[in-house]
């Protein structure tokens, strides 16, 4: 009965779920065991890892129970358990080496028939330090919010089913927004679930160094043994590959070899793939072939949550009003937020005073002074006008052509996001406009930013320029 019930249930689920979801989460599951408990059938499913178990439980368990109940004609209770881990790791195939001639003429080659080999000694699981993962950067220590929601969800998918959906995963955004934390979290989750997994995190500059070193020594087989045998490659700041043709060629070869063996690749960058400069189109098209997601600057509530969580981790309770004060004044990124928190905590300890808004204001007076001096509405108007090649006077004029109205709305949006000015005050500085005009601009640009990749990137550039 168990095979029939499960097979019929799977057939129904395959018809109801999107194909990619079914193939990733349901199809790979082994046949279920079925036991009778009175009028209820208990269906037990063995799931290969913790992330997949949690994801199926939260996203699909209720639907699976419903479908199986319909098929069985009676109540079904679903039980999910972790499958036993195999006793020994499976050996990995080794891709064909690239000759030095291949490297220079820039011709990619098709992979030849792989030969099973053992993992290189230097990437053996026992040598965990070589994966370069920071064990403190996990999903548990990452504060979720609207700013990182899509990227975090995609990363959880990868951690639960590497080599399937979203390969490669390309995460982009400004500095200090949590891109590195997120990719370390994937690596740590996979390593916890499978200690035999071959995982490597590195900054793009380290890959460049490896290519140079192996070029000088003529040891390209060694380079390939290191990178082509991985299960998961995590690489930060791929924009550093710009203009480095030999590095790009080697990364292209590694990229192709890893995808061919269903290994997963996650990359970060300060811009989206098509915005990368001086990088071969072969690479950028592949970067964009899986899933590309942005991490935004954290919204106010997320900044407050980050401060509260980081403060708790330091063993100090952060009053909520102080967290809001800091969050309202430090908007740039998580890194600056953490720096501000450290200043406040240190000031409290050294002065032996309790944490309140006055203490936070005193601890952050230099930062607040610089911020107030650097980012004003006039500075925003000038920066946006220069960026879109219009006159600063157009910001306050009554002209309405799109070439002027659009930058004006963007400047209003940035003024609301980056200064303490009220809507009426901003309207007054834009030629005496009503506060409802400013509100419309803020809502319009804020809404479009979530959907329009090009606009989002332009806003990132403007924000980084204004922050100096």
LUMBAKE-633142 format. One line per 8 residues: their letters; for each residue z, y, x of C-alpha. Coordinates in steps of 0.02 Angstrom, whole numbers, plus 50000, padded with zeros to 5 digits. Example, Ala and Ser with C-alpha at 12.3 -4.5 7.8 and 13.67 -1.06 7.14 Angstrom:
residues 2
as) 50390 49775 50615; 50357 49947 50684 $
END
This chain:
residues 468
xxxxxxxx) 50000 50000 50000; 50043 50122 50141; 49868 50129 50215; 49786 50146 50045; 49904 50284 49989; 49889 50380 50152; 49699 50360 50163; 49675 50418 49983 $
xxxxxxxx) 49794 50562 50013; 49699 50613 50171; 49535 50609 50075; 49608 50729 49947; 49680 50843 50082; 49514 50845 50175; 49430 50908 50017; 49562 51041 49984 $
xxxxxxxx) 49604 51111 50156; 49488 51211 50271; 49400 51088 50387; 49473 51162 50547; 49651 51154 50479; 49631 50974 50420; 49552 50917 50584; 49689 51001 50687 $
xxxxxxxx) 49847 50958 50591; 49816 50810 50474; 49675 50700 50539; 49759 50658 50708; 49917 50591 50623; 49943 50402 50629; 49948 50301 50465; 50108 50329 50367 $
xxxxxxxx) 50242 50202 50328; 50289 50186 50144; 50454 50119 50075; 50513 50108 49896; 50678 50188 49842; 50694 50157 49656; 50562 50262 49568; 50522 50359 49726 $
xxxxxxxx) 50404 50316 49868; 50466 50373 50039; 50320 50414 50154; 50366 50423 50339; 50249 50513 50458; 50267 50509 50648; 50217 50675 50726; 50179 50685 50914 $
xxxxxxxx) 50276 50842 50959; 50409 50962 50898; 50295 51112 50870; 50174 51010 50767; 50317 50936 50667; 50389 51110 50629; 50219 51179 50584; 50173 51035 50467 $
xxxxxxxx) 50343 51044 50386; 50330 51231 50352; 50144 51243 50310; 50087 51076 50237; 50234 50964 50189; 50248 51023 50008; 50060 51005 49982; 50057 50831 50061 $
xxxxxxxx) 50200 50774 49948; 50110 50841 49795; 49945 50757 49839; 50028 50590 49878; 50128 50599 49716; 49967 50627 49618; 49883 50480 49706; 50034 50363 49687 $
xxxxxxxx) 50068 50414 49507; 50252 50437 49544; 50372 50543 49647; 50343 50542 49835; 50464 50605 49967; 50390 50649 50137; 50492 50618 50295; 50431 50686 50461 $
xxxxxxxx) 50494 50613 50625; 50448 50634 50808; 50342 50493 50878; 50407 50401 51031; 50337 50471 51194; 50219 50356 51291; 50296 50274 51444; 50171 50340 51571 $
xxxxxxxx) 50051 50487 51581; 49865 50458 51566; 49764 50495 51721; 49645 50641 51710; 49459 50645 51754; 49407 50749 51903; 49256 50864 51880; 49116 50865 52007 $
xxxxxxxx) 49140 50985 52153; 49038 51141 52176; 48949 51155 52342; 48955 51314 52444; 48770 51335 52409; 48803 51329 52222; 48934 51463 52244; 48818 51583 52333 $
xxxxxxxx) 48664 51561 52224; 48770 51586 52068; 48696 51436 51978; 48819 51345 51864; 48797 51158 51858; 48823 51031 51721; 48975 50921 51746; 48933 50748 51810 $
xxxxxxxx) 49012 50586 51747; 49198 50603 51784; 49293 50480 51891; 49476 50446 51847; 49593 50509 51981; 49778 50541 51991; 49842 50719 51976; 49846 50817 52140 $
xxxxxxxx) 50015 50802 52223; 50046 50988 52222; 50036 50995 52031; 50143 50841 52000; 50269 50867 51858; 50414 50845 51979; 50363 51005 52066; 50398 51111 51914 $
xxxxxxxx) 50413 51273 52012; 50228 51267 52049; 50183 51301 51868; 50256 51476 51896; 50328 51482 51719; 50477 51593 51684; 50595 51481 51582; 50676 51633 51500 $
xxxxxxxx) 50513 51684 51414; 50509 51575 51259; 50465 51593 51074; 50652 51600 51038; 50676 51754 51149; 50519 51840 51082; 50557 51962 50940; 50425 51937 50804 $
xxxxxxxx) 50351 52083 50707; 50193 52152 50633; 50136 52211 50805; 50127 52035 50877; 50112 51931 50717; 49933 51870 50738; 49950 51837 50924; 50115 51745 50901 $
xxxxxxxx) 50046 51636 50760; 49894 51591 50864; 50005 51551 51014; 50112 51437 50906; 49955 51346 50850; 49905 51319 51032; 50079 51259 51080; 50076 51133 50938 $
xxxxxxxx) 49899 51069 50964; 49830 51119 51135; 49644 51091 51161; 49602 51110 50977; 49603 51276 50883; 49583 51445 50967; 49515 51388 51135; 49508 51499 51231 $
xxxxxxxx) 49641 51615 51163; 49615 51794 51223; 49761 51915 51198; 49738 52100 51236; 49841 52258 51225; 49922 52395 51327; 50051 52371 51464; 50226 52311 51421 $
xxxxxxxx) 50188 52247 51246; 50235 52065 51275; 50071 51979 51321; 50148 51894 51472; 50301 51841 51373; 50190 51761 51242; 50086 51655 51361; 50241 51598 51456 $
xxxxxxxx) 50313 51547 51287; 50163 51433 51256; 50181 51355 51429; 50368 51327 51410; 50346 51252 51236; 50213 51130 51295; 50314 51084 51450; 50469 51051 51345 $
xxxxxxxx) 50371 50939 51229; 50275 50853 51369; 50353 50864 51543; 50199 50776 51614; 50082 50917 51561; 49992 51006 51702; 50019 51190 51669; 49988 51341 51779 $
xxxxxxxx) 50028 51524 51749; 49960 51655 51867; 49903 51834 51877; 49717 51862 51900; 49750 51934 52073; 49823 51767 52127; 49663 51679 52075; 49564 51806 52175 $
xxxxxxxx) 49676 51772 52326; 49650 51584 52306; 49461 51605 52301; 49461 51714 52458; 49576 51594 52551; 49472 51441 52507; 49310 51532 52548; 49378 51574 52720 $
xxxxxxxx) 49434 51394 52750; 49281 51316 52664; 49400 51212 52555; 49322 51232 52383; 49362 51052 52335; 49545 51099 52355; 49521 51249 52240; 49441 51139 52109 $
xxxxxxxx) 49574 51005 52124; 49703 51140 52087; 49622 51221 51936; 49502 51096 51857; 49636 50963 51828; 49751 51072 51721; 49800 51041 51540; 49842 51225 51511 $
xxxxxxxx) 49789 51377 51613; 49880 51540 51578; 49803 51689 51666; 49859 51870 51654; 49753 52029 51668; 49577 51957 51685; 49512 52136 51696; 49555 52123 51882 $
xxxxxxxx) 49403 52009 51903; 49293 52164 51883; 49162 52178 52020; 49215 52017 52108; 49062 51907 52089; 49121 51757 52189; 49286 51754 52095; 49195 51765 51929 $
xxxxxxxx) 49083 51620 51979; 49231 51510 52024; 49323 51558 51866; 49168 51519 51763; 49161 51345 51842; 49346 51315 51810; 49328 51382 51633; 49184 51263 51593 $
xxxxxxxx) 49272 51113 51672; 49433 51143 51575; 49348 51166 51407; 49242 51010 51438; 49399 50906 51453; 49484 50993 51304; 49612 51080 51412; 49670 51248 51344 $
xxxxxxxx) 49646 51420 51420; 49745 51575 51371; 49701 51743 51448; 49769 51919 51433; 49685 52085 51466; 49711 52270 51437; 49552 52276 51331; 49451 52163 51217 $
xxxxxxxx) 49316 52052 51298; 49166 52164 51260; 49262 52313 51329; 49281 52234 51502; 49183 52323 51638; 49091 52243 51785; 49119 52066 51724; 48971 51948 51701 $
xxxxxxxx) 48914 51931 51520; 48923 51741 51540; 49111 51758 51556; 49142 51891 51424; 49043 51793 51295; 49150 51640 51332; 49310 51744 51325; 49259 51794 51149 $
xxxxxxxx) 49208 51619 51094; 49381 51559 51038; 49501 51683 50961; 49531 51863 51016; 49691 51946 50955; 49777 52110 50993; 49960 52148 51024; 50001 52322 50960 $
xxxxxxxx) 50140 52441 51011; 50294 52385 50912; 50332 52474 50748; 50501 52558 50723; 50588 52410 50639; 50527 52292 50774; 50587 52411 50911; 50759 52414 50830 $
xxxxxxxx) 50762 52223 50819; 50713 52210 51002; 50854 52327 51054; 50983 52234 50950; 50929 52064 51017; 50920 52120 51200; 51089 52205 51184; 51167 52047 51112 $
xxxxxxxx) 51093 51949 51257; 51183 52070 51375; 51347 52034 51285; 51362 52208 51209; 51352 52252 51024; 51228 52391 50989; 51271 52503 50838; 51122 52509 50721 $
xxxxxxxx) 51115 52699 50715; 51104 52704 50906; 50966 52572 50904; 50868 52679 50780; 50895 52834 50888; 50828 52748 51044; 50685 52665 50948; 50628 52830 50873 $
xxxxxxxx) 50623 52912 51044; 50548 52769 51147; 50386 52715 51065; 50271 52667 51207; 50305 52482 51236; 50436 52346 51251; 50456 52371 51439; 50505 52555 51419 $
xxxxxxxx) 50617 52509 51274; 50711 52383 51383; 50724 52513 51521; 50802 52637 51401; 50924 52506 51339; 50979 52465 51517; 51012 52650 51550; 51120 52665 51395 $
xxxxxxxx) 51218 52507 51432; 51245 52556 51613; 51299 52732 51564; 51424 52658 51441; 51498 52541 51572; 51509 52669 51711; 51585 52804 51600; 51692 52677 51506 $
xxxxxxxx) 51641 52757 51342; 51589 52672 51182; 51405 52671 51136; 51358 52805 51009; 51214 52925 50982; 51289 53063 51090; 51311 52941 51235; 51131 52877 51212 $
xxxxxxxx) 51066 53056 51209; 51159 53094 51371; 51102 52932 51456; 50920 52964 51410; 50915 53153 51433; 50788 53145 51575; 50674 53030 51476; 50689 53136 51318 $
xxxxxxxx) 50658 53295 51416; 50500 53226 51496; 50440 53158 51329; 50468 53320 51237; 50383 53418 51375; 50231 53304 51391; 50188 53253 51214; 50166 53396 51093 $
xxxxxxxx) 50041 53419 50952; 49941 53543 51057; 49927 53417 51199; 49871 53283 51075; 49740 53399 51002; 49670 53440 51175; 49670 53257 51232; 49582 53196 51074 $
xxxxxxxx) 49457 53340 51078; 49413 53300 51259; 49397 53114 51219; 49277 53141 51072; 49188 53288 51155; 49226 53420 51024; 49308 53591 51041; 49497 53609 51025 $
xxxxxxxx) 49463 53747 50899; 49382 53616 50786; 49554 53540 50761; 49611 53691 50659; 49442 53741 50586; 49383 53706 50409; 49228 53613 50470; 49205 53442 50390 $
xxxxxxxx) 49062 53347 50473; 49113 53169 50520; 49096 53206 50706; 49240 53331 50687; 49339 53266 50537; 49363 53094 50612; 49439 53153 50779; 49546 53276 50681 $
xxxxxxxx) 49617 53133 50575; 49649 53032 50733; 49742 53179 50810; 49848 53197 50652; 49888 53011 50658; 49941 53022 50841; 50044 53178 50807; 50142 53084 50673 $
xxxxxxxx) 50162 52929 50785; 50205 53015 50949; 50305 53170 50903; 50457 53209 50796; 50359 53335 50691; 50363 53321 50501; 50204 53308 50397; 50211 53492 50343 $
xxxxxxxx) 50240 53547 50524; 50089 53445 50582; 49983 53515 50440; 50030 53692 50492; 49974 53657 50672; 49806 53593 50607; 49751 53757 50530; 49879 53768 50390 $
xxxxxxxx) 49830 53606 50304; 49936 53532 50165; 50053 53390 50210; 49958 53274 50090; 49803 53296 50199; 49903 53240 50351; 49976 53093 50254; 49802 53038 50201 $
xxxxxxxx) 49742 53044 50382; 49894 52947 50446; 49872 52810 50315; 49684 52799 50337; 49686 52786 50528; 49838 52671 50527; 49753 52554 50404; 49587 52553 50497 $
xxxxxxxx) 49675 52521 50662; 49728 52349 50599; 49547 52299 50560; 49436 52398 50679; 49444 52332 50858; 49346 52479 50931; 49459 52609 50849; 49613 52514 50903 $
xxxxxxxx) 49554 52514 51084; 49515 52701 51077; 49690 52735 51011; 49765 52629 51151; 49671 52734 51279; 49726 52897 51200; 49908 52841 51190; 49911 52786 51371 $
xxxx) 49829 52951 51425; 49958 53053 51328; 50102 52954 51402; 50037 52991 51576 $
END
